[in-house]
Amino acid sequence: MFDSLLNLNIVQGPVIIGFAATAAVFGLYLLIRRPGRRWIVTAASGLVGGALAGIVTLVITVYLLDLFGTRLSPLVDSVIVLTFAAVGLAIVNLWLSRWWRKLIAVLGIAVFIATGTLGVNAVYGLNKTVAAFFGVTNAKPLVLPSASGTPTPAPVVDPNAPLYESWMPPADLPATGQLGTVNIPHDVSGFIARTALAYVPPAGLVANAPALPVIIQLNGQPGSPGLDDPKVILDKLAAANRGLAPIVVNPDQLGDDTKDPLCLDTSKGNVETYIMKDVVPWVKAHFNVLSDPKDWTIMGFSNGGMCASYFGAKYPSTFGNFVDISGDEYQGVDDKSTLKKMFGGNQAAYEAVWPTTIMSKSTYPDSWAVFAVGADDAEAIPGVKTNYDAAVAAGIHATYTAIPGSGHDNTALDGGLSAGYTLIYPRGGLSAPPTG
């Protein structure tokens, strides 16, 4: 029962529709009273006053304080202003009214705020379920493949041929991959991360499974590990490629939604050590994965996208590919206090960890990168383009993709994932190289 509640889709379907319909009913009831000039003026004052309060709140939080690190989309602005207007209407119903109207007004305020919150979330579409919205997971523990120092030989026709040619799937190949939680120790870093997730494709769930490419995927901030979208996309790709897809591991590089450790070793946590000394060795020990850097990808969205560029730029001998989806240009780009708090005011030390700086001083004999961003994401586009240009200048095989009709949202995430998989599939031998 509890799992069913956590699994409820709050982006589309009966939940969001139900809240919107309930809010409309409350709004109509609170708007309709015995007609008269006094009520018309009062209701208009509540609506206009609430809307103005919403506009002022947006100006202060978004444009003056830059609390979100990005401009909100016009649709999100509209939802917020409309929510404030509805609350304003409810507030003016508290005066000169009977007790039951006051009660409905109080209940209406709660409904309006909940509906507005769900509406904003639905626009971005990143938290699709109740569990995701509250930053928890109801996924079951993943039954890991046997951790063996010598993987069982895969059932392939020619071990020297790429998997798309040599892999012969068994009759009992599952129709979809498996998603579940995994426990990654933090023995080296000491970084306290939230529960990680992993996805194993159909080809990785059979006896004598072949060694597969691997993706380390990092989430945005705010955000927590979640692989629902990758699973949907990869299951479809696997179905078209005889069950073949990469293994995806989604560790938590934040530890806490309210903190950004910058994907470095800082006073907020040793994230860089966690990824490189805890996560990477653990993946190699617990999954049957290919070892060549060309078969290892680090990928992320927003904060995670910046992290992907950083790790891909700094560790090409581990990650031969990186996918930056709507990533920040560099660590703490939206927090002016980062230089002083994290680097003691040392500008040179700060710039030394920027992906552009690292790429300008490194060589990349066989690194590939995908940079993707929402075509309407005015805040993220300059940073993504800057890192893309730096990658090209450094000799990295890089592509840049603007996702049509998207901002800093789920559409951009899915588009970026698809662009990344387009690179990873032929590079990892999961599909034939593109022709032409």
Beta strands, then each sheet from edge to edge (+ up, - down):
strand 1: 178-182
strand 2: 196-200
strand 3: 214-218
strand 4: 247-250
strand 5: 265-266
strand 6: 269-270
strand 7: 296-301
strand 8: 321-325
strand 9: 368-374
strand 10: 397-403
sheet 1: 1+ 2- 4+ 3+ 7+ 8+ 9+ 10+
sheet 2: 5+ 6-
end
